[in-house]
Amino acid sequence: MVNAKVESRIKDIITKDGKEFRDLNGNGIVDTYENWELPVEERVQDLISRMTLEEKAGLMTVSSQYMPHSEKMPGGIKAKKTDESGLLNETDIVLKHHPFSEPGDENYELPRPLLYTAGATKGIMDLNLRYFIIRDNPKSEDLAEWTNKLQEVAESTRLGIPSVMVSNPRNHIGYLYHGLMEASGEFSLWPGELGMAATFDEALVKEFGEIAAREWRSAGIHKLYGYMADIATDPLWMRYNGTFGEDPELAAKMIRAIVEGFQGEKLGQGSVSITTKHFPGGGARHGGHDPHYPWGSFNPYPTPGSLYDYHILPFKAAIEAGTTSMMPYYSYPSNAHSAMQLKDGSPFEEIGFAYNKVIIQDILRKELGFTGYINSDTGIINMMP
């Protein structure tokens, strides 16, 4: 490997044999995980061996992070304090947790305060968080300045593990509510997913991914929650326009082009890592209802074999293209609303997909050979179990 361009804002740089390395743990020597000449796997194993249990737990959690004076903070909360630079929101967002049980139920609990999002420094320094979802839509230069400041805080920690900034799609015409599409207009502007699918042009869609990836990385964004490989089965579904349509083969071509465009042939400094969603297909809807709400909590499969024939096909294409992670949907499969789907003839286990062994372990891992990580949907434990 040629000598890498090394930059450090907080920690010292060590020069060894004419090459520069960041001294991320401040011990004055080039440790294995700091040595960019070594294979990634070797560096990862060395870093893991140095991490505490709390630091590992922090890396398994994804949290929203808001800019000061953000209009996106839930509950109408406004930032009350910032860091010295004025760039970071240091206000904890605490909301009331309302249990699913009703007064009079045996397990009823009174609403209680719940930490929704920690202030930036507290989240990184005390809770060991490193994955942050960007909800705001600032100018691209302001976004870069903000993400750089978050990286400085991460660099100042014990091991100097950097943050990973995550976003939903940001390059499409239109605006949907919180959590589906965060922004449009600050980066290059393209048709929505249905519009791109209507071009039937995989090369164009791949070029879109390459252009968007350059924009995102220049602003400090590393990871994308998307795109949806879901097959649209009901035009009443509020997320229909976030899919590549109703044709499984066309959707598979589009999602392959998206992954190849954003990630490139191999993950590198110019890549935006992709989370393909929502396995095994969030588009199997009943009356258009969505599992963000209790009345849309199940997936129906009325056509025999449709799980594999229609819904899983685009996810296979994403896996073949190298998508790094998969996001299951909030829903669960309903036997009462489904014909036979599983290859062994057994009924579904009616458990949410994020917890479903047959769906995640047997189909996604063993049958489809997916070796990346499972990225659960937001609030899967505390909001929508």
Long-range contacts (C-beta under 8 A, 24 or more apart in sequence): 1-36, 1-37, 4-36, 6-36, 8-155, 9-148, 9-151, 9-152, 9-155, 10-152, 10-155, 10-156, 10-160, 11-155, 11-156, 11-160, 22-160, 24-155, 24-159, 24-160, 24-161, 25-50, 25-158, 25-159, 25-160, 33-159, 47-159, 47-161, 50-159, 51-159, 54-128, 55-128, 55-158, 55-159, 55-161, 57-128, 58-127, 58-128, 58-129, 58-130, 59-128, 59-130, 59-131, 59-161, 61-127, 61-129, 61-131, 62-131, 62-132, 62-133, 62-166, 62-375, 62-378, 63-117, 63-118, 63-123, 63-129, 63-131, 63-132, 63-133, 64-116, 64-117, 64-132, 64-133, 64-135, 65-89, 65-117, 65-120, 65-123, 65-132, 65-133, 65-134, 65-135, 65-150, 66-93, 66-117, 66-135, 66-136, 67-136, 67-138, 67-142, 67-146, 70-135, 70-136, 71-136, 72-135, 72-136, 72-178, 73-117, 74-116, 74-178, 75-116, 81-119, 83-120, 83-121, 83-149, 85-149, 87-145, 87-146, 87-149, 88-119, 88-120, 88-121, 88-146, 88-149, 88-150, 88-153, 89-119, 89-120, 90-119, 90-120, 90-121, 90-122, 91-119, 92-117, 92-118, 92-119, 92-122, 93-117, 93-118, 97-382, 114-382, 120-150, 120-153, 121-153, 124-150, 124-153, 124-154, 124-157, 124-163, 125-153, 125-156, 125-157, 130-154, 130-161, 130-162, 130-163, 130-164, 131-163, 131-164, 131-166, 131-223, 132-163, 132-164, 132-165, 132-166, 133-166, 133-167, 133-168, 133-225, 133-378, 134-165, 134-166, 134-167, 134-182, 134-221, 135-178, 135-182, 136-182, 136-183, 137-170, 137-182, 137-183, 137-184, 137-185, 137-186, 138-186, 139-186, 140-186, 140-187, 140-215, 140-218, 140-219, 143-186, 143-219, 143-220, 143-221, 144-218, 144-219, 144-220, 146-220, 147-219, 147-220, 147-221, 148-220, 151-220, 164-222, 164-223, 165-220, 165-221, 165-222, 165-223, 166-221, 166-222, 166-223, 166-224, 166-225, 167-216, 167-221, 167-223, 167-224, 167-225, 168-224, 168-225, 168-226, 169-224, 169-225, 169-226, 169-227, 169-242, 170-212, 170-216, 171-208, 171-212, 171-215, 174-241, 176-242, 179-378, 180-239, 180-242, 181-242, 187-212, 187-215, 187-216, 187-219, 188-212, 188-215, 192-241, 192-242, 193-227, 193-228, 193-241, 193-242, 193-243, 193-244, 193-254, 194-240, 194-241, 194-243, 194-244, 194-245, 196-244, 196-254, 197-244, 197-245, 197-247, 197-250, 197-251, 197-254, 198-245, 200-250, 202-253, 202-254, 202-256, 202-257, 203-257, 205-254, 205-257, 205-258, 205-261, 206-257, 206-258, 206-260, 206-261, 207-261, 208-258, 208-261, 209-257, 209-258, 209-259, 209-260, 209-261, 209-262, 210-261, 210-262, 210-264, 212-261, 212-262, 212-272, 213-261, 213-262, 213-263, 213-264, 213-270, 213-271, 213-272, 214-270, 216-272, 217-269, 217-270, 217-271, 217-272, 221-272, 222-272, 222-273, 223-272, 223-273, 223-274, 223-275, 224-262, 224-272, 224-273, 224-274, 224-275, 225-275, 225-277, 225-327, 225-375, 226-258, 226-274, 226-275, 226-276, 226-277, 227-254, 227-255, 227-258, 227-274, 227-276, 227-277, 228-277, 228-278, 228-282, 229-255, 229-276, 229-277, 229-278, 229-279, 229-281, 229-314, 229-315, 229-317, 229-318, 230-277, 230-278, 230-281, 230-282, 230-283, 230-311, 230-314, 230-329, 231-281, 231-283, 231-284, 231-310, 231-311, 231-313, 231-314, 232-283, 233-283, 233-284, 233-285, 233-310, 234-283, 234-285, 234-286, 234-287, 234-288, 235-288, 236-285, 236-287, 236-288, 237-283, 237-285, 237-288, 237-289, 237-290, 238-288, 238-290, 239-282, 239-283, 239-290, 240-283, 243-283, 244-314, 248-309, 248-310, 248-311, 248-313, 248-314, 249-313, 251-313, 251-314, 252-313, 252-314, 252-316, 252-317, 253-317, 254-314, 255-314, 255-315, 255-317, 255-318, 255-321, 256-317, 256-318, 256-320, 256-321, 259-318, 259-321, 259-322, 259-323, 260-321, 260-322, 263-321, 263-322, 263-323, 263-324, 266-322, 267-322, 267-324, 273-324, 273-325, 274-318, 274-323, 274-324, 274-325, 275-323, 275-324, 275-325, 275-326, 275-327, 275-375, 276-315, 276-318, 276-323, 276-325, 276-326, 276-327, 277-326, 277-327, 277-328, 277-329, 277-377, 278-327, 278-328, 278-329, 278-353, 278-377, 279-315, 279-326, 279-327, 279-328, 279-329, 279-353, 279-359, 279-360, 279-364, 280-307, 280-311, 280-312, 280-315, 280-328, 280-353, 280-359, 280-363, 280-364, 281-307, 281-310, 281-311, 281-312, 281-315, 281-329, 282-329, 282-331, 283-311, 284-311, 284-331, 286-334, 286-337, 291-329, 291-330, 291-331, 291-384, 292-330, 292-384, 296-331, 297-330, 297-331, 297-332, 298-331, 298-332, 298-333, 298-334, 298-337, 298-350, 299-329, 299-331, 299-332, 299-333, 299-334, 299-338, 300-334, 300-337, 300-338, 301-333, 301-337, 301-338, 301-339, 301-341, 302-337, 302-338, 302-339, 303-339, 304-339, 304-340, 304-341, 305-339, 305-340, 305-341, 306-339, 306-341, 307-341, 307-342, 308-341, 308-343, 312-363, 312-368, 315-364, 315-368, 316-368, 319-368, 319-369, 319-370, 323-372, 324-372, 324-373, 325-372, 325-373, 325-374, 325-375, 326-364, 326-370, 326-372, 326-373, 326-374, 326-375, 327-374, 327-375, 327-376, 327-377, 328-352, 328-353, 328-354, 328-356, 328-359, 328-360, 328-374, 328-376, 328-377, 329-353, 329-377, 330-354, 330-377, 330-380, 330-384, 332-356, 333-359, 352-380, 352-385, 354-380
